[in-house]
Amino acid sequence: MSANKTLLFLIIAACSGCSSQPSKISVAFDFPKNIKEASALEYIAQSKLFWTLEDSGNDANLYALDKSGKRVNTVAVDVVNNDWEELASDPEGNLYIGDFGNNDNERKDLCIYKIDAADLAGTNAVPSEKISFFYPEQKEFPPRKSARFYDAEAFFYFRGNFYLFTKNRSSKFDGTTLLYRVPAVPGNHAAILMGKFRTCTDYKHCAITDADISDDGTTIALLSSSTVWLFKDFKNDDFLKGRLTTIDLQDFTQKEGICFDGNRIFIADEKDKHTGGKVYELNKP
């Protein structure tokens, strides 16, 4: 075999099972002006509403938006917003708040709050459950800067468990996100390390900021500020062994929310002086 043919064979083998292709996003709607730091996006099919929240430093509120972007409800939640980063939902339409933002890797109070579906129609809610958890691999609070792997902004609910993807804040960022599983029941749980996935070495473009799973449980999506990674055709919860497609969004903003509505994917970003503050639809290839 010639040197050129050998090189071609190695390239094809390395890319087996994955593809990388450019795509674009189109604006679905703008967030209302009072929602500037949208840190999550979740769609609940039963109510046909999008839900979002803002992270630390903002009110402990959940915001419901219709498909035109109109705010149709605000639910004040009777807990402190330490660092809310993410939303997830289950098949019954209950909503879960991920209070696990951990920029400095020093928190020992990471938790998830359950808001019952019935309470989402009102204007006030008290969490019906609190699920606390910790990372067994973390031994110091905070750990040394090269070992700060324990922030998270991404999770979803699947078959009675939560699946979290960490946001790598280590000083030697290499794109690695850790996948953890936490049971969706009250208590203080040791999160179970399920695997890891490497995106790229550019923190601004490749740190994981959100995740979601499709309604039929066949596809998961990971988000960064400029990229979506889709995993399909996995077995049970072995998500990272699924067929991978990498989608270049051809757009860079502070994207922090992704969700499925059937076979459609929506993405949200925070607002800054000149850009953001929108929900986009991904034009899938």
C-alpha distance (Angstrom), angle and dihedral (degrees) to the residues before:
residue distance angle dihedral
M1 . . .
S2 3.81 . .
A3 3.80 121.8 .
N4 3.83 91.6 -110.3
K5 3.80 92.9 50.7
T6 3.80 90.7 47.1
L7 3.82 91.0 52.8
L8 3.81 91.4 48.3
F9 3.80 90.9 50.5
L10 3.82 91.8 51.1
I11 3.81 92.1 49.8
I12 3.80 92.2 50.6
A13 3.81 91.7 47.0
A14 3.80 92.5 50.0
C15 3.82 91.5 52.3
S16 3.80 96.3 44.5
G17 3.80 111.2 133.5
C18 3.79 96.2 14.6
S19 3.76 138.8 76.7
S20 3.78 135.9 -167.5
Q21 3.76 121.2 -154.3
P22 3.81 137.1 157.7
S23 3.77 120.8 -111.5
K24 3.78 138.4 168.0
I25 3.77 138.1 -131.9
S26 3.77 127.8 -137.9
V27 3.80 126.4 -154.0
A28 3.80 113.1 -102.0
F29 3.82 95.9 179.4
D30 3.81 144.1 -36.3
F31 3.78 121.7 -104.0
P32 3.82 115.4 -112.7
K33 3.80 111.4 -91.1
N34 3.81 93.8 -106.9
I35 3.83 92.0 60.2
K36 3.79 105.3 75.1
E37 3.80 104.3 144.5
A38 3.80 102.9 45.9
S39 3.80 104.6 176.3
A40 3.79 100.1 174.6
L41 3.78 143.6 24.9
E42 3.80 126.4 -159.2
Y43 3.79 130.0 167.9
I44 3.80 120.5 -150.8
A45 3.79 111.4 -160.3
Q46 3.81 95.1 -159.9
S47 3.81 92.3 64.0
K48 3.82 96.6 25.6
L49 3.79 88.3 -131.9
F50 3.78 135.9 130.0
W51 3.79 116.9 -134.0
T52 3.79 128.8 -155.9
L53 3.80 141.1 166.2
E54 3.79 139.8 -169.3
D55 3.79 125.4 -118.6
S56 3.81 133.2 -123.0
G57 3.78 116.9 -27.2
N58 3.80 92.1 35.1
D59 3.80 134.5 91.5
A60 3.80 120.5 -75.7
N61 3.80 91.5 -111.6
L62 3.77 136.9 134.9
Y63 3.79 116.5 -148.1
A64 3.81 124.6 -151.9
L65 3.80 118.7 -155.4
D66 3.77 130.8 -175.5
K67 3.80 121.9 -136.5
S68 3.79 91.8 -87.0
G69 3.81 91.0 56.3
K70 3.79 95.6 -106.8
R71 3.80 113.3 147.1
V72 3.80 104.8 -123.6
N73 3.81 99.9 172.0
T74 3.79 143.8 10.2
V75 3.79 118.8 -157.0
A76 3.80 116.8 -162.1
V77 3.81 108.6 -149.2
D78 3.79 118.4 -148.3
V79 3.82 97.6 -130.2
V80 3.79 135.4 80.6
N81 3.79 117.8 -90.8
N82 3.81 97.2 -132.1
D83 3.78 93.6 164.4
W84 3.78 112.4 -32.2
E85 3.78 108.9 -169.8
E86 3.79 111.0 158.8
L87 3.80 148.7 23.7
A88 3.79 130.9 -147.4
S89 3.80 134.1 174.2
D90 3.79 137.5 -157.2
P91 3.84 129.8 -139.4
E92 3.82 90.6 -91.2
G93 3.81 92.1 59.8
N94 3.81 96.7 -108.2
L95 3.79 113.8 147.4
Y96 3.81 126.1 -136.6
I97 3.81 125.6 -156.2
G98 3.79 117.0 -150.3
D99 3.80 106.7 -145.0
F100 3.78 93.3 178.6
G101 3.79 106.0 109.1
N102 3.80 104.1 141.4
N103 3.80 109.8 169.0
D104 3.80 94.7 164.9
N105 3.83 95.2 37.3
E106 3.82 91.0 -125.7
R107 3.81 104.1 111.6
K108 3.80 122.2 113.5
D109 3.81 95.7 178.8
L110 3.83 102.4 71.3
C111 3.79 111.5 155.9
I112 3.79 149.8 154.7
Y113 3.82 123.0 -134.8
K114 3.79 124.0 -150.5
I115 3.80 118.3 -143.0
D116 3.80 112.4 -167.0
A117 3.79 117.0 -124.4
A118 3.81 91.5 -121.6
D119 3.82 91.1 58.7
L120 3.80 93.3 55.5
A121 3.79 90.1 75.3
G122 3.81 91.9 60.9
T123 3.78 132.7 65.3
N124 3.81 98.7 -116.9
A125 3.78 131.9 44.6
V126 3.77 139.0 -179.6
P127 3.82 114.4 -155.7
S128 3.79 111.1 -106.8
E129 3.82 92.1 -154.3
K130 3.78 139.2 20.6
I131 3.80 118.4 -155.8
S132 3.80 112.6 -166.5
F133 3.79 124.1 -169.8
F134 3.80 145.0 168.7
Y135 3.78 137.7 -159.3
P136 3.83 109.3 -112.4
E137 3.80 91.1 -157.6
Q138 3.81 91.7 61.9
K139 3.80 110.0 88.7
E140 3.81 102.1 164.6
F141 3.84 131.6 50.7
P142 2.93 100.4 -123.7
P143 3.80 104.6 10.0
R144 3.79 121.7 -151.2
K145 3.80 112.7 -68.4
S146 3.80 93.5 -104.7
A147 3.84 90.2 58.6
R148 3.79 102.3 48.1
F149 3.80 99.8 126.0
Y150 3.82 99.0 132.9
D151 3.78 107.3 90.0
A152 3.82 115.6 103.8
E153 3.79 136.9 -168.7
A154 3.79 100.0 160.8
F155 3.80 134.4 73.1
F156 3.79 144.1 131.0
Y157 3.81 139.5 -169.4
F158 3.80 120.3 -111.4
R159 3.80 129.0 167.6
G160 3.79 97.8 -26.8
N161 3.80 97.7 -39.2
F162 3.77 139.9 86.5
Y163 3.79 119.6 -129.8
L164 3.82 116.7 -155.3
F165 3.79 128.2 -166.9
T166 3.79 112.9 -158.2
K167 3.78 126.7 -131.9
N168 3.77 107.4 -128.1
R169 3.82 110.6 -133.0
S170 3.79 97.7 166.7
S171 3.79 119.2 136.2
K172 3.81 88.7 -122.5
F173 3.80 96.2 52.6
D174 3.79 111.0 -170.7
G175 3.79 100.0 165.9
T176 3.80 96.3 -99.0
T177 3.81 116.5 151.0
L178 3.80 119.2 -174.2
L179 3.81 120.8 -139.1
Y180 3.81 115.4 -143.4
R181 3.81 132.6 -179.0
V182 3.81 123.7 -145.3
P183 3.82 123.7 -179.3
A184 3.80 113.3 -115.5
V185 3.79 94.7 -126.4
P186 3.82 131.1 99.0
G187 3.78 116.6 -88.1
N188 3.79 140.7 75.0
H189 3.78 107.3 -71.6
A190 3.78 135.8 -170.4
A191 3.79 103.5 -126.9
I192 3.81 111.5 -126.0
L193 3.80 116.7 -130.6
M194 3.82 107.0 -130.1
G195 3.79 102.1 174.9
K196 3.77 145.5 -61.0
F197 3.78 138.0 -105.6
R198 3.79 129.6 -160.7
T199 3.79 119.4 -143.7
C200 3.83 109.5 174.1
T201 3.78 139.4 -58.9
D202 3.82 97.9 -101.3
Y203 3.81 106.8 95.9
K204 3.81 96.0 -162.9
H205 3.79 92.3 53.6
C206 3.79 102.5 31.8
A207 3.83 111.5 35.6
I208 3.83 109.0 114.6
T209 3.81 112.0 -113.0
D210 3.82 103.2 169.4
A211 3.80 145.6 -2.2
D212 3.79 139.8 -166.4
I213 3.80 141.5 175.4
S214 3.79 125.6 -134.2
D215 3.80 120.0 -106.4
D216 3.80 91.6 -108.0
G217 3.82 92.3 49.0
T218 3.80 94.7 -122.2
T219 3.81 101.5 110.0
I220 3.78 135.8 40.5
A221 3.78 125.4 -164.4
L222 3.80 128.2 -154.6
L223 3.80 120.7 -165.1
S224 3.79 137.5 -154.8
S225 3.78 130.6 167.8
S226 3.79 91.9 -81.6
T227 3.81 109.5 10.7
V228 3.80 143.5 57.9
W229 3.80 122.1 -156.5
L230 3.80 116.5 -160.2
F231 3.82 123.1 -163.6
K232 3.81 118.6 -165.2
D233 3.81 139.7 168.9
F234 3.81 95.2 34.4
K235 3.80 124.5 149.2
N236 3.81 120.8 -119.0
D237 3.83 106.4 -40.9
D238 3.79 97.0 -25.7
F239 3.79 88.4 115.3
L240 3.78 99.3 157.4
K241 3.79 92.5 59.1
G242 3.77 90.5 61.2
R243 3.78 125.5 107.1
L244 3.79 107.9 -77.5
T245 3.79 128.2 -140.3
T246 3.81 119.1 -179.2
I247 3.80 115.6 -155.4
D248 3.79 121.0 -162.8
L249 3.80 105.5 -149.7
Q250 3.80 91.9 -158.9
D251 3.79 86.7 -138.7
F252 3.81 132.4 90.7
T253 3.81 121.0 -156.0
Q254 3.80 134.3 125.0
K255 3.80 95.7 -75.9
E256 3.80 112.7 -176.5
G257 3.80 107.0 157.3
I258 3.80 135.7 62.7
C259 3.80 131.3 165.5
F260 3.78 143.6 160.9
D261 3.79 126.1 -119.9
G262 3.78 101.9 -174.3
N263 3.79 104.7 -58.7
R264 3.81 92.9 -19.2
I265 3.81 123.6 96.7
F266 3.80 124.2 -150.1
I267 3.81 127.6 -166.6
A268 3.82 130.3 -164.1
D269 3.79 132.0 -161.0
E270 3.78 136.4 -167.6
K271 3.78 120.0 -106.8
D272 3.78 122.0 -112.7
K273 3.80 131.3 170.6
H274 3.78 96.3 -70.8
T275 3.81 110.7 10.4
G276 3.78 144.3 27.9
G277 3.77 132.7 36.1
K278 3.79 91.0 121.3
V279 3.78 144.0 112.4
Y280 3.79 114.9 -133.7
E281 3.76 134.0 -167.4
L282 3.76 117.1 -133.2
N283 3.78 112.0 -126.4
K284 3.80 96.2 -142.7
P285 3.78 119.3 -152.4
